[in-house]
Amino acid sequence: MKGTPVIRIGTRGSKLALAQSGMVADAITRLTGEGVELVEIKTTGDGTTVPVAELGVGVFVNQLRDAMDREEIDLAVHSYKDLPTAQPERFAIGVPAREDPRDVLVASGGRTLADLGPGARIGTGSPRRMAQLNALGRGFECVPIRGNVDTRIGRVGKDLDGVVLAAAGLKRVGREGEVTEYLDPLVMLPAPAQGALAVECRKADMTSALISSKLNDRYSQAAVAAERALLQRLEAGCSAPVAALADIAEGAEPGEVDLYLRGAVGAVDGSVVERLSTTAALRDAGGDELAEQAAAAGRALAEDLLEAGAEQLLK
């Protein structure tokens, strides 16, 4: 019966995860008219302060996938940047329109990075962010932190001068008004797939697969494919000091799509950061072809980064 919860969406229980899954649930209801039920699932990465790099890959994902295998849920909503680069063949992914991929600073006194002097304590649990902050040569002290958005922002003005977070997360939980600076990708290149959601389902479940495909935004899917292909070729996980950002726009000719991809690999101490970029003209002929071409561009840029010395930095 219409309005009865029939589509079960697996989600982590954090405020951000619930907000993201709620957005997907609303979109599904608009598309299908069906009721939706959110099913909270605790993952390995929840409820621990251990750095993600020490927990291993898939710590925010595996339990959701197990629940899909047991058919306890029909769909799972992930922050795409949390997914391991190796995608199980039994699952399909739809990518809704991407939110702002940039990083942001939330600092005490409304300050920007330029306002923070040597010794300023900036909180982040990301080696990627640490590498780029340290590379600025401003003498910042990068403080490793974990926790949800509220916990991290709550430390600003206490033991931290500021924290660096993803713009998308703050927007989704309604706290974008606390941003003191949106960080230009020239200063802070985002993580691969930052700001994108992954709506994952079992390929064998034709109804859920159809819903996931209807949520898919082709340009967002292609951008994420380029960034994650770069990450995969570098054989680096989601917590490695690797950054990537793809911009995709319609080309001059019908069916042509322009890709601009930037990638970076850095040492956490900021001593070396390798940055490269590439452009490519892609053809959009339907199906997965656009994402496949974008992924090829990502792998090619990764090869250039490896030649420039990225392999040694990742070791």
N, C-alpha and C positions, 0 to 999 in steps of 0.2 A: 504494500500500500504506500502511496506517495507520502513522504514525510517520515516514514519509518526508517530507522538506521539500518541500512543494508550494506553500505560500503564502509569497511573497517580500515582506518588509516593508522598505521603504527607510527608512534612518535616518541622521542625522548620526553622526559617530564620537565625540562627546564622552561623558564619563562619564554626564552627566545624560541626554543623548539616548538612549544605549544602555539606561539604566535604564528610561526611559519606554517605549521600544519593546519592551523585554523584558516589561514589565507587560502591554502590549497583546498581545504574542505568547502569553503565558500564558493570557490571557482567551480568545483565539481557539482555542487548543487545548482549553480547557475547553468552549467552545461547540460546536466542530465535531469534535473528536477528530483533526483533521488536524495534520501536522507543519508547522513554521514555520521559515523561514530569514530571519535578519537580514542585510540587504545594506547595508554602510556606503557612504555617498556624501558626498564632500567638497563643501561649498557655498561660495559666495563669501565668506560671513561667517566662515568657519573659518580659523584660522591667521593672522589679522590683528589688529593692535591699533588700527586706525583706528576712530573712533567710528561706531556704527551709523548715526547721523543723516547722516554723510557718505557712507556706502556706498549709500544708497538703499533702496527697498522691495524685499522679496522676497529679501534676501541669504541667508537661511537656508532658502529654500523652492524657488527656481527650478530648481536642479539635480535636486531630488527629483521635481518635476513633469515635467521633461524625461525622466527615467528611466521614469516612468509612461507618458509618450507613446510611448516606444520599446519599451514592454512588457517592460522589464528587471526591473521590480518590479510587484507587484499592488496594494500599499497603501503609503502613506507616513504616518509619524507625525510630527506637528509640535507644538511648543508653540503653542497657538492664537493667543497674542498676537503671534507672529512673522508670521502670515499677513497679506498685504495685504488691505484691506477689499473690494476688487473681486474677487469669486470667479469664476473661469473656469467657463463653462457646462458644459464637458465633464467636470468633476469633481464628485463628491458627498462630503459630509463627515458622519461620525458623531462624536458627542461623548460619550466615556465619562463616568461620574460624576466631577464636578469635585473636585479636591483643595482644601485650604484656600487661598483666594485672597489672604490677607493678606501684607503685607511683614513682614520681621523685621529686628531689629538683632542683629548679632554684634559685641560690643564687648569690649575687653580688661578684665580684672578683673571680669567678670560685670556690667558696668555697663549701665544703661538710658539712654534719652535724657535723662531728668531728672537723671542723674548726670553727664552730660557738660557741661562748662562752655564758655564762649566760647573760640573758637580750636580746639576739638576738630576733628580731621580725620576726616571721614566719607567713605568711598569709595562711589561709585555712578556708573554710566555713564548713568543715566536722567535726562533733563531733567525728567520728571514728579516723580521723587523729589527732585531738587534744588530744584524750585519749592516743594514742600511743606516740606522741611527749612528752606529759607531763610525761608519765611513764618512759621516759629515765632519768629523774631526772637531766637534764642539765640546768634547770633554763630558758628555752626558754619562750618567751611571745608569745602565740598563738593569732593571730589577725584575727577575723572573717572577711571574704571578700566574695563578690559575683562578678559576671561579667564574661565576656568571657575570653578566653585564653590571648588575646592581652592586655586586661585591667589589668589582674592580673600580668602578667610578667612586664607590664609597671610600676608597683609600686616598683619593685625590684631596690635597690640602691637609692630609694627616701625615702619613709616612712617605707619600709620593707627591711630586710636583705635577705629574701628569700621567696619563695612560694612553696607549695607542690601541685602537679598536677598529673593527670593520664598520664602515658607514652603514652597510645594509642591516647589520644587527641592531644598531641604535634606532634606525628608522622603523624597523619592524616592531620594536617594543615601545615606540613613541618617545624616545629620549634624544632625538636628534637636536633638540633645542639646547642641549648641553655641549654640543661640539664647539670647540674654540678654534679649530682649523681643519679644513679638508686638505689632506696632504696630496700635493701634486704627484702623479706617478713618476715624474722626473726625479723627485726626492725619495719617494717611497712606493716602489712598484708592488702591486698587490700579489697575494698568493694566487696560484692557478685556481680558477673557478670561484674566486671570492665573489660573494654577492649572488651566486647562482644556487638554486635549489635543484635537487634531483628527486623526481617522483618515480620510485622504483616499484616494479611489479613482476609477478611470474609471467613469463612468456606464454605458458600453457593456459593461463587464465585469460581468455579472449576478451571478456568484459572489462577487466582491469587494464589490460593492455591497450584497449581502445580508449579508455578514459585517459590513461597516461599519455597516449599519442595526441589526444585532443588538447592537452595542456601544453604541448611542446611548442616552443618558439624557435623557429629554424635558425635565426641569426644568433640567438643566445646559445643554442646547441652547438653551432659551428665554432663560436668563440671559445667555448669551454673545451671543445674537442682539440683545438689548436694548442691551448694552454696545457691541457693534461697530457697530450702526446709529447710535448716538450718535457714535462716532468717524468713521464714514463721512460723516455729514451735516456734521460740522465740517470735512470734507476734510483730516483730519489723519492722518499716518502713525503706525506703531507706535512711533516714537521721539519723537513730539510730547509736550509737557507736558499731556497729557489723561489724566484718570482717570475710571473708572466702575466701579460695583459694583451688581449686581442681586441681590436676595434674592427667592426664589420659594417660596411655600408653598401648601398646599391651602386653599381658601376655605371659607366656612361652608356653602355649598350644594354638592351633588354636581356635579362637572364644572366648578366654579369655582376659579380659581387667582388668588392675590393676588401682585402684583408691587410691590416697593419698589425704586426705582432712584435712585441718587445719581450725580451727575456733577460734574466739576471741570475747570477750565482755568486755568493759572497762568502768570505770567511766571517764567522760570528764576531770576531774582534774588529771587523771593519778594515783590516789591513789591505784586503783586495776585494774588489767587487767587479766582476766581468759583466758588462752590459752590451747586448747586441740587439738588433732589430732587423726585420725583413718585411717585404710587401709581396703580395701575390694577387693575381686576378683569378677568381674562381668562377666556375660555371654552375648555376643552380638549375639542375634538370629534374629536381624532385627526389623523393626517397632520401636515402642517407648519403647521397653523393656529395652534397655541400660539406657536411661534417667530415667526410673521408678526405676531401681535398684539403680542408683546414688542418686536419690532423697531420697530413703529409708535410705541410708547411711548418708545423710545430716540430716534427722530427728533424726536419732539415735545419732549423735554427738551433736545435739541441746539438746537432753535429758541429755546427760552427762554434758553439760555446765550449764543447769538448776540445776542439782544436785550439781554442784560446786559453785553455788551462783549467776549465771547470772541473775536470775529473780529479785533479789534485785537491781542489778546494772541497769537494764533496767527501774525499777521504778523510 
